[in-house]
Amino acid sequence: MWPLRILAHRLFERIRPGELRLEVELRANESPSVLLESLETRGVAVRAFEVEDARDRRRVALEVRVDDVQPEAVTAELMRLEPVLGVRWAN
């Protein structure tokens, strides 16, 4: 049953209008809480996030709703944070 939930989640996440997927790479063992604080102060609503540990970094995929904020401003704000290695918006 679990594989079906994963597939359903991936199918339906593309349908939701107004929500974007943000992928951020952090240094290894860094907490994603620094991202959540920064996003929420900018007015970005975080709907969900997933954390994946790689060998030398930590990847965080966030489902966000950006209403009155430019995505470029969010990217610039996150890149100013010390533990952030990279930021990209996914389709």
PENOR-V233025 format. One record per residue. N is the residue number from 0. RES is the residue in one letter. SS is DSSP state (a for helix, b for strand, c for the rest). Layout:
[[N,RES,SS] [N,RES,SS]]
//
This chain:
[[0,M,c] [1,W,a] [2,P,a] [3,L,a] [4,R,a] [5,I,a] [6,L,a] [7,A,a] [8,H,a] [9,R,a] [10,L,a] [11,F,a] [12,E,a] [13,R,c] [14,I,c] [15,R,c] [16,P,c] [17,G,c] [18,E,b] [19,L,b] [20,R,b] [21,L,b] [22,E,b] [23,V,b] [24,E,b] [25,L,b] [26,R,b] [27,A,c] [28,N,c] [29,E,c] [30,S,c] [31,P,c] [32,S,a] [33,V,a] [34,L,a] [35,L,a] [36,E,a] [37,S,a] [38,L,a] [39,E,a] [40,T,a] [41,R,c] [42,G,c] [43,V,c] [44,A,b] [45,V,b] [46,R,b] [47,A,b] [48,F,b] [49,E,b] [50,V,b] [51,E,b] [52,D,b] [53,A,c] [54,R,c] [55,D,c] [56,R,b] [57,R,b] [58,R,b] [59,V,b] [60,A,b] [61,L,b] [62,E,b] [63,V,b] [64,R,b] [65,V,c] [66,D,c] [67,D,c] [68,V,c] [69,Q,c] [70,P,a] [71,E,a] [72,A,a] [73,V,a] [74,T,a] [75,A,a] [76,E,a] [77,L,a] [78,M,a] [79,R,c] [80,L,c] [81,E,c] [82,P,c] [83,V,b] [84,L,b] [85,G,b] [86,V,b] [87,R,b] [88,W,b] [89,A,b] [90,N,c]]
//
